[in-house]
Amino acid sequence: MNYEQYDQDDAAVFGANEQNDIDVDVSRYVRLARLVLEAERVMPEVEMSLLFVDEPTISELHERFMGYEGPTDVLSFPMDDELPPAGRQPDQGGRGPGSPSDPGDPPSVLGDVVVCPSVAGRQAAERGGALDDELSLLVVHGVLHLLNYDHAEPSESATMQRREQELLARFRETQNEGD
């Protein structure tokens, strides 16, 4: 099992690889989740978890929380009903730009994103794509769900897919800069 926390005065993302079927670079996907949070201007005082699990685990979660049998690729579990506002809001007091809360305030828990790499691997093979690309898409998709994006309506779906592609392109750029 591989556990990692990425937390530098920004949103804290806890990553864990709780499966042994496929090797997963947890730190890569934690960086991607943080990029999404930063791009969506989520306040720094938030926490979320990114978990990679096996098919029996995601199947159990899928049935228990969604009412569907069998495995799925990604599930998102938002914790707070409302997201904290991005940046400092006028009339909220605070200690200057970007400091809307008191130092003693606990972080807001955004929620959990649960990804199944073995399902992602099958989907990547069916599409003729790379596993890393499929896992990246699922991480972005899951984090956007935590941020109230949805795809129930065609217009919502188009908006969400467009944002996914923008964020994935930005992540690829940051990865290429590191080479």
Backbone as a printed PyTorch tensor [residue, N CA C, xyz], in Angstrom:
tensor([[[  0.8390,  -1.1740,   0.0000],
         [  0.0000,   0.0000,   0.0000],
         [  0.8880,   1.2420,   0.0000]],

        [[  0.4880,   2.2220,  -0.7630],
         [  1.2570,   3.4430,  -0.9120],
         [  0.3940,   4.6120,  -0.4540]],

        [[  0.8750,   5.3720,   0.5280],
         [  0.1280,   6.5030,   1.0600],
         [  0.9720,   7.7560,   0.8990]],

        [[  0.3090,   8.8540,   0.6200],
         [  1.0310,  10.0980,   0.4380],
         [  0.1360,  11.2790,   0.7710]],

        [[  0.7120,  12.2830,   1.3770],
         [ -0.0330,  13.5210,   1.6020],
         [  0.7620,  14.6510,   0.9880]],

        [[  0.0680,  15.4770,   0.2390],
         [  0.6830,  16.6150,  -0.4230],
         [  0.0110,  17.8440,   0.1190]],

        [[  0.7450,  18.6820,   0.8240],
         [  0.1070,  19.7410,   1.5930],
         [  1.1340,  20.8290,   1.8630]],

        [[  1.0780,  21.9320,   1.1060],
         [  2.0460,  23.0090,   1.2870],
         [  1.3160,  24.3410,   1.2750]],

        [[  0.7130,  24.7050,   2.3780],
         [ -0.0460,  25.9550,   2.4620],
         [ -1.1100,  26.0370,   1.3730]],

        [[ -1.4440,  24.9490,   0.7920],
         [ -2.4900,  24.8780,  -0.2160],
         [ -3.4550,  23.7810,   0.2080]],

        [[ -4.3480,  23.4300,  -0.6900],
         [ -5.2880,  22.3580,  -0.4040],
         [ -4.5120,  21.0760,  -0.0920]],

        [[ -4.9300,  20.3750,   0.9350],
         [ -4.2930,  19.1170,   1.3170],
         [ -4.9870,  17.9760,   0.5820]],

        [[ -4.2010,  17.1870,  -0.1080],
         [ -4.7350,  16.0260,  -0.8050],
         [ -4.0220,  14.8020,  -0.2550]],

        [[ -4.7960,  13.9090,   0.3220],
         [ -4.2630,  12.6560,   0.8420],
         [ -4.4810,  11.6020,  -0.2240]],

        [[ -3.4280,  10.9280,  -0.6260],
         [ -3.5380,   9.8790,  -1.6380],
         [ -3.1530,   8.5360,  -1.0640]],

        [[ -3.8760,   7.4970,  -1.4610],
         [ -3.5860,   6.1490,  -0.9900],
         [ -3.8570,   5.1400,  -2.1000]],

        [[ -2.9320,   4.2230,  -2.2660],
         [ -3.1060,   3.1160,  -3.1850],
         [ -3.4320,   1.8890,  -2.3490]],

        [[ -4.6980,   1.5010,  -2.3410],
         [ -5.1550,   0.4030,  -1.4990],
         [ -5.4390,  -0.8490,  -2.3140]],

        [[ -4.7920,  -0.9680,  -3.4570],
         [ -4.9540,  -2.1370,  -4.3100],
         [ -3.5770,  -2.5760,  -4.8130]],

        [[ -3.4900,  -3.8260,  -5.2410],
         [ -2.2190,  -4.3670,  -5.7200],
         [ -2.2880,  -4.8530,  -7.1620]],

        [[ -3.4080,  -4.5980,  -7.8510],
         [ -3.5810,  -5.1170,  -9.2050],
         [ -2.7370,  -4.3800, -10.2320]],

        [[ -2.6390,  -3.0630, -10.0920],
         [ -1.9440,  -2.2240, -11.0660],
         [ -1.0740,  -1.2370, -10.3110]],

        [[  0.1550,  -1.0650, -10.7730],
         [  1.0600,  -0.1090, -10.1650],
         [  0.5650,   1.3080, -10.4600]],

        [[  0.4040,   2.1220,  -9.4100],
         [ -0.1250,   3.4720,  -9.5460],
         [  0.8660,   4.4610,  -8.9260]],

        [[  1.2030,   5.4930,  -9.6740],
         [  2.0480,   6.5780,  -9.1810],
         [  1.1520,   7.5660,  -8.4330]],

        [[  0.9400,   7.3020,  -7.1640],
         [  0.0090,   8.0890,  -6.3570],
         [  0.3860,   9.5680,  -6.3800]],

        [[  1.6600,   9.8770,  -6.2630],
         [  2.0760,  11.2810,  -6.1990],
         [  1.7010,  12.0420,  -7.4760]],

        [[  1.7400,  11.3800,  -8.6240],
         [  1.3430,  12.0100,  -9.8930],
         [ -0.1190,  12.4610,  -9.8320]],

        [[ -0.9800,  11.5910,  -9.3450],
         [ -2.4100,  11.8820,  -9.3270],
         [ -2.7880,  12.8300,  -8.1940]],

        [[ -2.0220,  12.8210,  -7.1200],
         [ -2.2160,  13.8120,  -6.0630],
         [ -1.8830,  15.1990,  -6.6160]],

        [[ -0.7780,  15.2970,  -7.3770],
         [ -0.4330,  16.5800,  -8.0140],
         [ -1.5390,  17.0290,  -8.9590]],

        [[ -2.1100,  16.0940,  -9.7110],
         [ -3.1950,  16.4190, -10.6320],
         [ -4.4190,  16.9190,  -9.8580]],

        [[ -4.7730,  16.2560,  -8.7790],
         [ -5.9250,  16.6890,  -7.9730],
         [ -5.6870,  18.0990,  -7.4380]],

        [[ -4.4750,  18.3840,  -6.9800],
         [ -4.1550,  19.7270,  -6.4820],
         [ -4.2540,  20.7510,  -7.5990]],

        [[ -3.7980,  20.3990,  -8.8010],
         [ -3.9100,  21.3120,  -9.9360],
         [ -5.3720,  21.6650, -10.2000]],

        [[ -6.2590,  20.6690, -10.1370],
         [ -7.6830,  20.9210, -10.3560],
         [ -8.2170,  21.8690,  -9.2840]],

        [[ -7.8800,  21.6090,  -8.0330],
         [ -8.3520,  22.4670,  -6.9420],
         [ -7.8450,  23.8960,  -7.1110]],

        [[ -6.5750,  24.0400,  -7.4730],
         [ -6.0090,  25.3740,  -7.6760],
         [ -6.6610,  26.0620,  -8.8730]],

        [[ -6.8380,  25.3420,  -9.9740],
         [ -7.4380,  25.9240, -11.1780],
         [ -8.8840,  26.3450, -10.9340]],

        [[ -9.5690,  25.6180, -10.0620],
         [-10.9550,  25.9490,  -9.7350],
         [-11.0380,  26.9560,  -8.5910]],

        [[ -9.8850,  27.4390,  -8.1560],
         [ -9.7830,  28.4680,  -7.1180],
         [-10.4550,  28.0540,  -5.8110]],

        [[-10.2320,  26.8160,  -5.4470],
         [-10.7340,  26.3240,  -4.1690],
         [ -9.8020,  26.8470,  -3.0800]],

        [[-10.3870,  27.3110,  -1.9950],
         [ -9.6030,  27.8710,  -0.8940],
         [ -8.5510,  26.8840,  -0.4090]],

        [[ -7.4360,  27.4190,   0.0850],
         [ -6.3660,  26.5430,   0.5640],
         [ -6.7380,  25.6860,   1.7670]],

        [[ -7.7160,  26.0890,   2.5370],
         [ -8.0380,  25.3640,   3.7640],
         [ -8.9910,  24.2030,   3.5230]],

        [[ -8.8010,  23.4510,   2.4540],
         [ -9.6350,  22.2810,   2.1960],
         [ -8.7730,  21.0260,   2.1850]],

        [[ -9.4170,  19.9260,   2.4480],
         [ -8.7690,  18.6140,   2.4020],
         [ -9.6220,  17.6810,   1.5720]],

        [[ -8.9590,  16.7700,   0.8840],
         [ -9.6700,  15.7220,   0.1630],
         [ -8.7870,  14.4830,   0.1240]],

        [[ -9.4310,  13.3500,  -0.1490],
         [ -8.7060,  12.0940,  -0.2850],
         [ -8.8870,  11.5610,  -1.6870]],

        [[ -7.8300,  10.9310,  -2.1900],
         [ -7.8260,  10.2820,  -3.4860],
         [ -7.3820,   8.8470,  -3.2390]],

        [[ -8.3090,   7.9120,  -3.4260],
         [ -8.0480,   6.5150,  -3.0910],
         [ -8.1080,   5.6470,  -4.3470]],

        [[ -7.1320,   4.7690,  -4.5030],
         [ -7.1210,   3.7960,  -5.5890],
         [ -7.4100,   2.4330,  -4.9630]],

        [[ -8.4870,   1.7900,  -5.4370],
         [ -8.9660,   0.5590,  -4.8080],
         [ -9.1520,  -0.5470,  -5.8340]],

        [[ -9.3510,  -1.7730,  -5.3280],
         [ -9.5700,  -2.9220,  -6.2080],
         [-11.0530,  -3.0450,  -6.5800]],

        [[-11.3480,  -3.9730,  -7.4720],
         [-12.7200,  -4.1290,  -7.9600],
         [-13.7160,  -4.5580,  -6.8760]],

        [[-13.3720,  -5.4920,  -5.9860],
         [-14.3510,  -5.8200,  -4.9420],
         [-14.7180,  -4.6010,  -4.0790]],

        [[-13.7410,  -3.7580,  -3.7850],
         [-14.0050,  -2.5760,  -2.9570],
         [-14.8950,  -1.5890,  -3.6860]],

        [[-14.5780,  -1.2780,  -4.9360],
         [-15.3950,  -0.2930,  -5.6510],
         [-16.7720,  -0.8610,  -5.9660]],

        [[-16.8590,  -2.1830,  -6.1810],
         [-18.1720,  -2.8120,  -6.4110],
         [-19.0610,  -2.6590,  -5.1850]],

        [[-18.4740,  -2.8790,  -4.0090],
         [-19.2400,  -2.7490,  -2.7670],
         [-19.6990,  -1.3100,  -2.5750]],

        [[-18.8240,  -0.3380,  -2.8220],
         [-19.1900,   1.0780,  -2.7030],
         [-20.2410,   1.4680,  -3.7310]],

        [[-20.0960,   0.9580,  -4.9370],
         [-21.0240,   1.2670,  -6.0310],
         [-22.4370,   0.7840,  -5.6870]],

        [[-22.5210,  -0.4240,  -5.1420],
         [-23.8290,  -0.9690,  -4.7830],
         [-24.4040,  -0.2660,  -3.5540]],

        [[-23.5630,  -0.0740,  -2.5470],
         [-24.0260,   0.5050,  -1.2940],
         [-24.4980,   1.9530,  -1.4300]],

        [[-23.7540,   2.7410,  -2.1980],
         [-24.0640,   4.1720,  -2.2600],
         [-24.8010,   4.5980,  -3.5280]],

        [[-24.6760,   3.8250,  -4.5990],
         [-25.3150,   4.2200,  -5.8470],
         [-26.4490,   3.2810,  -6.2540]],

        [[-26.4840,   2.0800,  -5.6320],
         [-27.5420,   1.1340,  -5.9380],
         [-27.2990,   0.3100,  -7.1950]],

        [[-26.0590,   0.3180,  -7.7140],
         [-25.7330,  -0.4470,  -8.9260],
         [-24.7730,  -1.5750,  -8.5790]],

        [[-25.0130,  -2.7300,  -9.1770],
         [-24.1180,  -3.8650,  -8.9560],
         [-22.9030,  -3.7650,  -9.8660]],

        [[-21.8060,  -4.3340,  -9.4030],
         [-20.6000,  -4.4260, -10.2080],
         [-19.6810,  -3.2280, -10.0470]],

        [[-18.4900,  -3.3720, -10.6040],
         [-17.4940,  -2.3130, -10.4540],
         [-17.7800,  -1.1260, -11.3670]],

        [[-17.2340,   0.0010, -11.0040],
         [-17.2610,   1.2100, -11.8240],
         [-15.8640,   1.7980, -11.8140]],

        [[-15.6420,   2.8310, -12.5850],
         [-14.2980,   3.3860, -12.7020],
         [-13.9550,   4.4010, -11.6140]],

        [[-14.9210,   5.2840, -11.2710],
         [-14.6480,   6.3310, -10.2860],
         [-15.9320,   6.6800,  -9.5500]],

        [[-15.7890,   6.9610,  -8.2740],
         [-16.8910,   7.4410,  -7.4400],
         [-16.4040,   8.6570,  -6.6630]],

        [[-17.2830,   9.6240,  -6.4900],
         [-16.9650,  10.8080,  -5.6960],
         [-17.9440,  10.8950,  -4.5390]],

        [[-17.3990,  11.2130,  -3.3810],
         [-18.1980,  11.3340,  -2.1730],
         [-17.9610,  12.7020,  -1.5450]],

        [[-18.7630,  13.7100,  -1.9260],
         [-18.6120,  15.0310,  -1.3050],
         [-18.9740,  14.9680,   0.1730]],

        [[-18.2340,  15.7100,   1.0030],
         [-18.4880,  15.7040,   2.4440],
         [-19.3170,  16.8860,   2.8900]],

        [[-18.9270,  18.0780,   2.4940],
         [-19.6330,  19.2850,   2.9130],
         [-20.7140,  19.6100,   1.8980]],

        [[-21.8350,  20.1040,   2.3880],
         [-22.9110,  20.4840,   1.4860],
         [-22.5450,  21.6870,   0.6390]],

        [[-21.7900,  22.6090,   1.2070],
         [-21.4340,  23.8130,   0.4720],
         [-19.9300,  23.9600,   0.4550]],

        [[-19.4140,  24.3790,  -0.6920],
         [-17.9920,  24.6390,  -0.8070],
         [-17.6590,  25.9640,  -0.1590]],

        [[-16.4720,  26.0630,   0.4390],
         [-16.0640,  27.3660,   0.9440],
         [-15.8130,  28.2940,  -0.2360]],

        [[-16.0530,  29.5900,  -0.0780],
         [-15.8260,  30.5100,  -1.1860],
         [-14.3540,  30.5950,  -1.5300]],

        [[-14.0520,  30.8670,  -2.7890],
         [-12.6710,  31.0160,  -3.2290],
         [-12.1640,  32.3960,  -2.8380]],

        [[-10.9630,  32.4620,  -2.2750],
         [-10.3670,  33.7430,  -1.9300],
         [-11.1280,  34.4650,  -0.8420]],

        [[-10.7610,  35.6870,  -0.5810],
         [-11.4270,  36.4910,   0.4530],
         [-12.6350,  37.1710,  -0.1550]],

        [[-13.7420,  37.0390,   0.5040],
         [-14.9620,  37.6640,   0.0410],
         [-15.1440,  38.9970,   0.7460]],

        [[-15.5510,  40.0520,   0.0250],
         [-15.8190,  41.3180,   0.6990],
         [-16.8650,  41.1140,   1.7940]],

        [[-16.7630,  41.8790,   2.8160],
         [-17.7140,  41.8590,   3.9340],
         [-17.6190,  40.6040,   4.7890]],

        [[-16.6140,  39.7810,   4.5890],
         [-16.4460,  38.6070,   5.4370],
         [-15.3790,  38.8310,   6.4930]],

        [[-14.8130,  40.0120,   6.5260],
         [-13.7320,  40.2490,   7.4770],
         [-12.4810,  39.5620,   6.9970]],

        [[-11.7440,  38.9950,   7.8890],
         [-10.5200,  38.3070,   7.5040],
         [ -9.3120,  39.1840,   7.7070]],

        [[ -8.1880,  38.6610,   7.3080],
         [ -6.9200,  39.3270,   7.5510],
         [ -6.2250,  39.7280,   6.2590]],

        [[ -6.9670,  39.9870,   5.2230],
         [ -6.3650,  40.4160,   3.9670],
         [ -6.7140,  39.4480,   2.8550]],

        [[ -6.2390,  39.7270,   1.6460],
         [ -6.5740,  38.8760,   0.4980],
         [ -6.1800,  37.4220,   0.7340]],

        [[ -7.0990,  36.5380,   0.4460],
         [ -6.8160,  35.1110,   0.5490],
         [ -6.7790,  34.5710,   1.9540]],

        [[ -7.1610,  35.3330,   2.9420],
         [ -7.1170,  34.8730,   4.3290],
         [ -8.4800,  35.0150,   4.9870]],

        [[ -9.4800,  34.2830,   4.5090],
         [-10.8210,  34.4960,   5.0250],
         [-11.1180,  33.8490,   6.3590]],

        [[-10.2470,  33.0250,   6.8850],
         [-10.5980,  32.3320,   8.1150],
         [ -9.5640,  32.5830,   9.1960]],

        [[ -9.9580,  32.3270,  10.4070],
         [ -9.0540,  32.4570,  11.5310],
         [ -8.0410,  31.3230,  11.5000]],

        [[ -6.8370,  31.5600,  12.0330],
         [ -5.8160,  30.5150,  12.0080],
         [ -6.2450,  29.2260,  12.6950]],

        [[ -7.1570,  29.2980,  13.6500],
         [ -7.5650,  28.1080,  14.3690],
         [ -8.6990,  27.3430,  13.7260]],

        [[ -9.2790,  27.8680,  12.6420],
         [-10.3960,  27.1810,  11.9960],
         [ -9.9250,  25.8710,  11.3710]],

        [[-10.6720,  24.8000,  11.5630],
         [-10.2830,  23.5360,  10.9400],
         [-10.5200,  23.6090,   9.4340]],

        [[ -9.7750,  22.8120,   8.6670],
         [ -9.9820,  22.8090,   7.2230],
         [-11.3500,  22.2290,   6.8780]],

        [[-11.8780,  22.6440,   5.7450],
         [-13.1130,  22.0590,   5.2290],
         [-12.7510,  20.7660,   4.5160]],

        [[-13.5160,  19.7280,   4.7680],
         [-13.2860,  18.4590,   4.0940],
         [-14.1430,  18.4520,   2.8400]],

        [[-13.4750,  18.4180,   1.7000],
         [-14.1650,  18.4440,   0.4180],
         [-14.8210,  17.0980,   0.1490]],

        [[-14.0810,  16.0170,   0.3800],
         [-14.6310,  14.6820,   0.1680],
         [-13.5840,  13.7100,  -0.3120]],

        [[-14.0680,  12.5990,  -0.8510],
         [-13.1960,  11.5170,  -1.3190],
         [-13.4810,  11.2170,  -2.7730]],

        [[-12.4150,  10.9250,  -3.5120],
         [-12.5220,  10.4000,  -4.8650],
         [-11.9130,   9.0040,  -4.8200]],

        [[-12.6770,   8.0170,  -5.3010],
         [-12.2510,   6.6220,  -5.2800],
         [-12.1630,   6.1390,  -6.7180]],

        [[-10.9750,   5.6690,  -7.1170],
         [-10.7120,   5.2450,  -8.4900],
         [-10.3170,   3.7730,  -8.4900]],

        [[-10.7990,   3.0300,  -9.4810],
         [-10.4320,   1.6200,  -9.6260],
         [ -9.5140,   1.4690, -10.8470]],

        [[ -8.2000,   1.2930, -10.6240],
         [ -7.2630,   1.1850, -11.7370],
         [ -7.5190,   0.0040, -12.6770]],

        [[ -8.0160,  -1.1230, -12.1730],
         [ -8.2390,  -2.2620, -13.0700],
         [ -9.3870,  -1.9880, -14.0420]],

        [[-10.4290,  -1.3130, -13.5930],
         [-11.5180,  -0.9140, -14.4970],
         [-10.9850,   0.1220, -15.4890]],

        [[-10.1910,   1.0670, -14.9900],
         [ -9.5860,   2.0760, -15.8740],
         [ -8.7030,   1.4130, -16.9250]],

        [[ -7.9940,   0.3690, -16.5390],
         [ -7.1370,  -0.3490, -17.4920],
         [ -7.9330,  -0.9840, -18.6170]],

        [[ -9.0600,  -1.5910, -18.2830],
         [ -9.9230,  -2.1770, -19.3250],
         [-10.4830,  -1.1000, -20.2510]],

        [[-10.9040,   0.0200, -19.6530],
         [-11.4530,   1.1090, -20.4670],
         [-10.3890,   1.6810, -21.3990]],

        [[ -9.1870,   1.8390, -20.8990],
         [ -8.0960,   2.3600, -21.7320],
         [ -7.8210,   1.4150, -22.8950]],

        [[ -7.8190,   0.1080, -22.6100],
         [ -7.5660,  -0.8770, -23.6660],
         [ -8.6770,  -0.8450, -24.7150]],

        [[ -9.9310,  -0.7280, -24.2710],
         [-11.0600,  -0.6600, -25.2040],
         [-10.9810,   0.5640, -26.1060]],

        [[-10.4830,   1.6620, -25.5630],
         [-10.3890,   2.9080, -26.3270],
         [ -9.0710,   3.0330, -27.0830]],

        [[ -8.1660,   2.1040, -26.8380],
         [ -6.8580,   2.1660, -27.4780],
         [ -5.9750,   3.2590, -26.9010]],

        [[ -6.2250,   3.6170, -25.6500],
         [ -5.4610,   4.6890, -25.0030],
         [ -4.5410,   4.1480, -23.9290]],

        [[ -3.8310,   5.0570, -23.2970],
         [ -2.8800,   4.7080, -22.2390],
         [ -3.5790,   4.7150, -20.8800]],

        [[ -3.1490,   3.8340, -20.0070],
         [ -3.7080,   3.7550, -18.6590],
         [ -3.5270,   5.0750, -17.9150]],

        [[ -2.3590,   5.6980, -18.0130],
         [ -2.1310,   6.9690, -17.3150],
         [ -3.1260,   8.0360, -17.7500]],

        [[ -3.4430,   8.0700, -19.0410],
         [ -4.4190,   9.0480, -19.5360],
         [ -5.8090,   8.7740, -18.9700]],

        [[ -6.1800,   7.5050, -18.9080],
         [ -7.4960,   7.1360, -18.3720],
         [ -7.5810,   7.4660, -16.8840]],

        [[ -6.5360,   7.1240, -16.1300],
         [ -6.5270,   7.4350, -14.6990],
         [ -6.5580,   8.9430, -14.4770]],

        [[ -5.8320,   9.6900, -15.2970],
         [ -5.8430,  11.1560, -15.1790],
         [ -7.2440,  11.7080, -15.4010]],

        [[ -7.9140,  11.2240, -16.4350],
         [ -9.2800,  11.6740, -16.7190],
         [-10.2030,  11.3560, -15.5420]],

        [[-10.0740,  10.1690, -14.9790],
         [-10.9350,   9.7780, -13.8660],
         [-10.6830,  10.6220, -12.6190]],

        [[ -9.4240,  10.9550, -12.3650],
         [ -9.1050,  11.8010, -11.2120],
         [ -9.7300,  13.1820, -11.4060]],

        [[ -9.5340,  13.7810, -12.5800],
         [-10.1140,  15.1010, -12.8480],
         [-11.6300,  15.0350, -12.7440]],

        [[-12.2280,  14.0150, -13.3490],
         [-13.6750,  13.8480, -13.3160],
         [-14.1860,  13.7600, -11.8790]],

        [[-13.5180,  12.9470, -11.0760],
         [-13.9290,  12.7750,  -9.6880],
         [-13.8070,  14.0460,  -8.8710]],

        [[-12.7060,  14.7800,  -9.0480],
         [-12.5190,  16.0230,  -8.2950],
         [-13.5590,  17.0570,  -8.7350]],

        [[-13.8360,  17.1380, -10.0280],
         [-14.8610,  18.0810, -10.4920],
         [-16.2260,  17.7610,  -9.8940]],

        [[-16.5290,  16.4680,  -9.7210],
         [-17.7850,  16.1130,  -9.0500],
         [-17.8080,  16.6450,  -7.6170]],

        [[-16.6690,  16.5920,  -6.9140],
         [-16.6160,  17.1520,  -5.5630],
         [-16.8910,  18.6470,  -5.5720]],

        [[-16.6020,  19.2830,  -6.7030],
         [-16.7650,  20.7320,  -6.8400],
         [-18.0950,  21.1040,  -7.4920]],

        [[-19.0420,  20.1830,  -7.4230],
         [-20.4170,  20.3880,  -7.8930],
         [-20.5980,  20.3780,  -9.4040]],

        [[-19.6350,  19.9030, -10.1540],
         [-19.8620,  19.6810, -11.5760],
         [-20.7100,  18.4170, -11.7130]],

        [[-21.5230,  18.3630, -12.7590],
         [-22.3580,  17.1980, -12.9970],
         [-22.5060,  16.9940, -14.4980]],

        [[-23.0760,  15.8650, -14.8690],
         [-23.2810,  15.5720, -16.2890],
         [-24.6360,  14.9230, -16.5330]],

        [[-25.6100,  15.2760, -15.7030],
         [-26.9510,  14.7120, -15.8550],
         [-27.6580,  15.2790, -17.0910]],

        [[-27.4290,  16.5230, -17.3880],
         [-28.0350,  17.1850, -18.5490],
         [-26.9830,  17.3660, -19.6340]],

        [[-27.3870,  17.3720, -20.9000],
         [-26.4080,  17.5370, -21.9870],
         [-25.5390,  18.7930, -21.8520]],

        [[-26.1230,  19.8950, -21.4390],
         [-25.3290,  21.1240, -21.2980],
         [-24.3140,  20.9890, -20.1630]],

        [[-24.7170,  20.3390, -19.0600],
         [-23.7920,  20.0990, -17.9460],
         [-22.6640,  19.1760, -18.3910]],

        [[-23.0180,  18.1600, -19.1430],
         [-22.0330,  17.2020, -19.6360],
         [-21.0010,  17.8910, -20.5220]],

        [[-21.4630,  18.7440, -21.4270],
         [-20.5510,  19.4590, -22.3240],
         [-19.6180,  20.3680, -21.5310]],

        [[-20.1720,  21.0690, -20.5410],
         [-19.3670,  21.9600, -19.7020],
         [-18.3160,  21.1650, -18.9430]],

        [[-18.7320,  20.0490, -18.3570],
         [-17.8060,  19.2360, -17.5670],
         [-16.7160,  18.6400, -18.4500]],

        [[-17.0770,  18.1060, -19.5950],
         [-16.0800,  17.5130, -20.4990],
         [-15.0900,  18.5630, -20.9950]],

        [[-15.5780,  19.7520, -21.3210],
         [-14.6900,  20.8220, -21.7780],
         [-13.6960,  21.1730, -20.6680]],

        [[-14.1870,  21.2860, -19.4310],
         [-13.3060,  21.6210, -18.3160],
         [-12.3020,  20.5070, -18.0500]],

        [[-12.7290,  19.2600, -18.1610],
         [-11.8070,  18.1290, -17.9930],
         [-10.6550,  18.2400, -18.9850]],

        [[-10.9800,  18.4970, -20.2400],
         [ -9.9400,  18.5780, -21.2750],
         [ -8.9960,  19.7560, -21.0360]],

        [[ -9.5290,  20.8910, -20.5920],
         [ -8.6830,  22.0490, -20.2780],
         [ -7.7110,  21.7160, -19.1490]],

        [[ -8.2170,  21.0620, -18.1120],
         [ -7.3800,  20.7340, -16.9630],
         [ -6.3450,  19.6700, -17.3020]],

        [[ -6.7320,  18.6940, -18.0970],
         [ -5.7790,  17.6580, -18.5170],
         [ -4.6710,  18.2690, -19.3810]],

        [[ -5.0230,  19.1900, -20.2650],
         [ -4.0200,  19.8620, -21.0950],
         [ -3.0590,  20.6600, -20.2110]],

        [[ -3.5930,  21.3430, -19.2170],
         [ -2.7480,  22.1140, -18.2990],
         [ -1.8060,  21.1830, -17.5340]],

        [[ -2.3180,  20.0350, -17.1120],
         [ -1.4790,  19.0800, -16.3860],
         [ -0.3720,  18.5390, -17.2900]],

        [[ -0.7090,  18.2150, -18.5380],
         [  0.3130,  17.7340, -19.4750],
         [  1.4110,  18.7890, -19.6690]],

        [[  1.0210,  20.0550, -19.7460],
         [  1.9980,  21.1330, -19.8840],
         [  2.9340,  21.1740, -18.6850]],

        [[  2.3880,  21.0400, -17.4860],
         [  3.2310,  21.0760, -16.2900],
         [  4.1480,  19.8620, -16.2340]],

        [[  3.6870,  18.7300, -16.7380],
         [  4.5180,  17.5260, -16.7630],
         [  5.6510,  17.6810, -17.7650]],

        [[  5.3600,  18.2960, -18.9200],
         [  6.3720,  18.5050, -19.9420],
         [  7.4290,  19.5080, -19.4870]],

        [[  7.0010,  20.5020, -18.6980],
         [  7.9670,  21.4820, -18.1620],
         [  8.9570,  20.8260, -17.2200]],

        [[  8.5190,  19.7690, -16.5310],
         [  9.3900,  19.0780, -15.5930],
         [ 10.3820,  18.1390, -16.2540]],

        [[ 10.1970,  17.8510, -17.5440],
         [ 11.1010,  16.9340, -18.2590],
         [ 12.4150,  17.5840, -18.6100]]])
